Amino acid sequence: MNALPNATDAADDAPVVRAIDIARHFDVSPPWIDRVLRRGGRRLVRAVDGVSFEIGRGETFALVGESGCGKSTVARMLVGLERPDRGRVEFLGADLQAGSTAAARARRGRLQVIFQDPYASLDPRWRVGSIIGEPLRAAGLAPGAGATAERVAELLRQVGLSPADATKFPHQFSGGQRQRISIARALAARPQMLVCDEPTSALDVSVQAQVLNLLQDLQRDLRLTLLFISHNLGVVHHIAHRVGVMYLGRVVELAPRRRLFATPRHPYTRMLLDAIPDLEMSGRPRSPVSGEVPSALAPPPGCAFHPRCPHADARCRSEVPREIVEAGADGPAMVACHAVEERRIGVAAAAT
């Protein structure tokens, strides 16, 4: 699927990152002797089971879904913290896992991550100056103590903090300030892309808006590309250019933000949007999210959403839906749903 264009020159037309049919399964089997005695087999958690997308330069691509759908596992594979069992991740045109040369390591350094909990991701024994300065020293970007201190001060100002904060410890800051420190540390390596794994979910609502605005300002000023992981559709509507909806390890719908929020196609996307509080009291019919996400240890056959879907039929219970790509003035969209393919539900129903 083609990314939305975000620049004019030919080099910017190439995607920054491509995930190609990536899958990650975790072995949670009991010890071998227990399996022999109980005559049981291996047990695999299919956290991610065939996900593909690409992100263009300067774009914010969001992955949304309920807890346990595999969003964070995708993020970890994109930054190299998990190795895909199947498929591959390409960053700047090369396999992310390939190569151990200095050039390959430098390329991977252009991809940085911001974690969900800013306190857990910062070493409480280190001062802020050391936390932000360590990537500079590791990458050789600021040779000498003076150059490192100067760059740390610049990064602190860039995220809205004071250079004097470099002498403090993480516990001396609020949650929003700690997340700003995490952002400064990620920027230290001069990245081209940031993977943001629910960076605002642990923050107060007012602080969330400040951090989101900061990310947007940095993206504009530094021409950053963002993968934004979230379960908060309000946040996604504010920051994303395109949105991918995940359910039980798969992307079930992918579309430009405005189209997805205005005319969602997949029944799961509709349920997620119907769960957003209706502050305008429009009175339109709503279908709140019902049921629970099935266990990734034993996913349902066919379409994984069929036990919760009001449109499910025999085909949905036996056959995995294929991806249907639909054109549009704002770019292509994808949906994987038998009911949409068979026109049992359509755009008109989605908008009601």
C-alpha positions in Angstrom: 0.0 0.0 0.0 1.4 3.4 -1.0 2.1 6.0 1.6 0.7 9.5 1.4 3.1 11.8 -0.4 4.7 14.3 2.0 7.4 15.9 0.0 8.2 17.0 -3.6 11.5 15.5 -4.5 11.8 11.9 -5.8 13.9 10.7 -2.9 11.1 11.6 -0.5 8.6 9.4 -2.4 10.3 6.3 -1.0 8.9 5.0 2.3 11.0 5.5 5.3 9.9 2.1 6.8 8.2 -0.9 5.4 6.8 -3.8 7.4 6.3 -6.8 5.0 4.1 -9.6 6.4 5.8 -9.5 9.8 4.8 -12.0 12.4 5.9 -12.7 16.0 4.9 -15.8 18.0 5.9 -16.3 21.6 6.4 -19.9 22.9 4.7 -20.1 26.3 4.8 -23.9 26.5 5.3 -25.7 29.8 8.6 -27.5 30.2 9.2 -30.5 28.0 8.8 -33.0 30.8 5.4 -31.5 31.7 4.3 -31.8 28.1 5.3 -35.4 27.9 3.6 -36.4 31.2 0.4 -34.5 30.3 0.6 -35.4 26.6 0.3 -31.7 25.7 1.8 -29.9 22.8 3.5 -26.6 22.4 1.6 -23.4 23.1 2.2 -20.3 21.0 0.9 -16.8 21.5 0.4 -15.3 18.1 1.0 -11.7 19.1 1.5 -10.5 15.5 0.4 -12.7 12.6 1.1 -11.1 9.3 1.1 -7.3 9.3 2.2 -5.1 6.3 2.3 -1.3 6.0 4.7 1.4 5.0 5.2 5.0 6.3 6.2 7.9 4.1 8.7 10.6 5.0 7.3 13.2 7.4 4.1 11.2 7.9 2.5 10.1 11.2 1.1 6.6 10.9 -1.0 5.4 13.9 -1.8 1.9 15.0 -4.9 1.5 17.2 -6.7 -1.3 18.9 -7.7 -2.8 22.2 -5.1 -4.0 24.6 -3.5 -7.3 23.5 -4.0 -6.7 19.8 -0.2 -6.7 19.1 0.5 -2.9 18.7 3.5 -2.8 21.0 4.9 -6.0 19.6 4.9 -4.3 16.1 6.6 -1.3 17.6 9.3 -3.5 19.2 9.9 -5.2 15.9 10.2 -1.9 14.1 13.0 -0.8 16.4 14.8 -4.1 16.4 13.9 -5.1 20.0 12.1 -8.2 18.7 13.1 -10.2 15.6 10.2 -11.2 13.3 9.5 -14.9 13.0 8.3 -14.2 9.5 8.6 -11.3 7.1 11.0 -8.4 7.4 11.2 -4.7 8.3 12.9 -2.4 5.9 14.3 1.0 7.1 15.6 3.5 4.6 15.5 0.8 2.0 17.5 -1.9 3.8 16.6 -4.8 6.0 16.6 -3.6 9.6 18.2 -6.8 10.9 20.8 -7.2 8.1 24.4 -6.2 8.5 26.7 -5.6 11.5 28.9 -2.9 9.9 29.3 0.6 11.3 27.1 1.9 8.5 24.3 -0.6 9.4 24.5 0.3 13.0 24.4 4.0 12.2 21.3 3.5 10.0 19.5 1.7 12.8 20.5 4.6 15.1 18.3 6.8 12.9 15.3 5.0 14.3 14.5 5.8 18.0 11.7 4.9 20.4 9.7 6.7 23.1 8.2 4.3 25.6 4.9 4.4 27.4 6.1 4.9 31.0 8.7 7.7 31.1 9.8 6.9 34.7 10.5 3.2 34.0 12.4 4.1 30.8 14.8 6.5 32.6 17.6 5.2 34.9 16.7 6.7 38.3 20.4 6.7 39.3 21.6 8.9 36.4 21.3 12.6 36.2 19.3 14.0 33.2 22.5 15.2 31.6 24.0 11.7 31.6 20.7 10.2 30.3 20.6 12.5 27.3 24.3 12.6 26.8 24.8 8.8 26.6 23.5 8.4 23.0 25.7 11.3 22.0 28.8 9.6 23.4 27.8 6.2 22.0 27.3 7.5 18.5 30.2 9.9 18.6 28.0 12.9 17.8 29.5 15.3 20.3 33.2 14.6 21.0 34.4 16.0 24.3 32.6 16.9 27.5 32.1 20.5 26.5 30.4 19.6 23.2 28.2 17.0 24.9 27.1 19.5 27.6 26.3 22.1 24.9 24.2 19.6 22.9 22.4 18.4 26.0 21.4 22.0 26.9 20.2 22.5 23.3 18.0 19.3 23.4 16.5 20.3 26.8 15.6 23.7 25.4 14.1 22.0 22.3 11.7 20.0 24.4 10.7 22.9 26.6 13.0 22.3 29.6 15.8 24.3 31.1 19.5 23.5 30.6 19.8 23.7 34.4 17.6 20.5 34.6 20.6 18.5 33.4 21.9 18.3 36.9 18.7 16.8 38.3 17.4 13.2 38.7 14.3 11.8 37.0 12.3 11.6 40.3 12.5 15.4 40.6 10.3 15.9 37.5 6.6 15.5 36.8 5.3 12.8 34.5 5.0 15.2 31.6 8.5 16.6 32.2 10.0 13.0 32.3 8.4 12.3 29.0 10.0 15.4 27.6 13.3 14.0 28.8 12.6 10.8 27.0 11.9 12.7 23.8 15.2 14.7 24.2 17.1 11.4 24.6 15.5 10.0 21.5 16.4 13.2 19.6 20.0 13.1 20.7 20.8 10.5 18.0 19.4 12.8 15.3 16.8 10.3 14.2 14.7 10.3 11.0 11.9 8.3 12.6 10.4 8.0 16.1 8.4 5.1 17.3 6.0 6.4 20.0 4.6 3.5 22.0 1.6 5.1 23.8 3.7 8.0 24.9 0.8 9.9 26.5 -1.3 7.2 28.1 0.3 7.6 31.5 -0.2 11.4 31.5 -3.0 13.7 32.6 -5.2 14.9 29.8 -3.9 18.5 29.9 -0.3 17.2 29.8 -1.2 14.8 27.0 -2.1 17.8 24.8 1.2 19.5 25.6 3.3 16.4 24.7 1.3 15.9 21.4 1.8 19.5 20.4 5.5 19.2 21.2 5.7 16.0 18.9 4.0 17.8 16.1 6.3 20.9 16.4 9.3 18.6 16.4 8.0 16.7 13.4 7.5 19.9 11.4 10.8 21.4 12.4 13.0 18.3 12.1 11.0 16.5 9.3 10.5 13.5 11.5 8.5 10.4 10.6 6.3 9.0 13.4 4.8 5.6 14.2 2.3 6.4 16.9 0.9 3.5 18.9 -2.3 4.3 20.9 -5.7 3.0 22.1 -7.0 6.5 22.4 -8.9 7.4 19.2 -9.2 11.1 20.2 -5.4 11.3 20.4 -5.0 9.5 17.0 -7.5 11.9 15.4 -5.4 14.8 16.6 -2.0 13.6 15.4 -2.2 11.0 12.7 -2.2 11.2 8.9 -3.1 7.6 8.3 -4.5 5.0 10.7 -4.2 1.2 10.9 -6.7 -0.7 13.1 -5.3 -3.9 14.6 -7.3 -6.8 16.0 -5.7 -10.0 17.4 -2.4 -9.6 15.6 -3.7 -8.4 12.2 -4.5 -5.1 10.6 -8.2 -5.2 9.7 -8.5 -1.7 8.3 -6.0 1.0 7.1 -7.1 4.4 5.7 -6.3 8.1 5.7 -7.5 9.5 9.1 -10.4 11.6 7.8 -11.8 8.8 5.7 -11.5 6.3 8.6 -13.2 8.5 11.1 -15.9 9.7 8.7 -16.7 6.4 6.9 -15.2 3.4 8.8 -15.6 0.2 6.8 -14.7 -2.7 9.2 -17.3 -3.6 11.9 -14.5 -3.5 14.5 -13.5 0.0 13.5 -17.2 1.1 13.8 -17.4 -0.4 17.2 -14.3 1.4 18.4 -15.6 4.7 17.1 -19.1 4.1 18.6 -17.4 3.8 22.0 -16.2 7.4 21.8 -18.5 9.6 24.1 -21.0 11.6 22.0 -20.5 15.1 23.4 -22.9 16.6 20.8 -25.8 14.3 21.8 -26.5 13.6 18.2 -28.9 10.8 19.1 -27.6 8.6 16.3 -27.7 4.8 16.8 -24.5 3.5 18.4 -23.1 0.0 18.8 -20.8 -0.1 21.8 -17.9 -2.6 21.8 -19.2 -5.8 23.1 -17.5 -9.1 24.2 -13.8 -9.6 24.9 -10.8 -10.1 22.7 -10.2 -13.9 22.2 -7.0 -15.4 23.5 -4.0 -15.2 21.2 -3.2 -18.7 22.4 -6.2 -20.1 20.6 -7.5 -17.5 18.0 -10.9 -18.2 16.4 -10.8 -19.8 12.9 -11.7 -17.7 9.9 -12.1 -14.0 10.8 -10.8 -13.5 14.3 -13.5 -10.8 14.9 -16.4 -13.1 14.0 -17.4 -14.0 17.6 -18.1 -10.3 18.3 -19.4 -9.3 14.9 -23.1 -8.7 14.2 -22.6 -9.4 10.5 -20.7 -12.7 10.8 -21.9 -15.7 8.7 -20.6 -19.2 8.0 -17.9 -17.9 5.7 -16.6 -15.5 8.4 -16.3 -18.4 10.8 -14.2 -20.6 8.4 -12.2 -18.4 6.0 -9.7 -15.7 6.8 -10.7 -12.4 5.0 -8.5 -11.2 2.2 -7.3 -7.6 2.1 -9.4 -5.3 -0.2 -7.6 -2.2 -1.4 -9.9 0.7 -2.3 -8.8 3.9 -4.1 -9.7 7.4 -2.9 -8.9 11.0 -3.6 -6.9 11.2 -0.4 -5.0 7.9 -1.0 -5.7 4.2 -1.0 -7.4 2.3 1.9 -7.5 -1.3 2.9 -10.1 -3.4 4.7 -10.2 -7.1 5.4 -13.8 -8.1 5.9 -16.1 -10.6 4.1 -19.2 -8.5 4.8 -17.6 -5.5 3.1 -16.4 -7.6 0.1 -19.9 -9.2 -0.3 -21.5 -5.7 0.1 -23.6 -6.9 3.0 -22.4 -3.7 4.7 -21.3 -0.6 3.0 -20.2 3.0 3.3 -23.7 4.3 3.8 -24.2 2.1 6.9 -20.8 3.1 8.2 -21.8 6.8 8.3 -25.0 6.2 10.3 
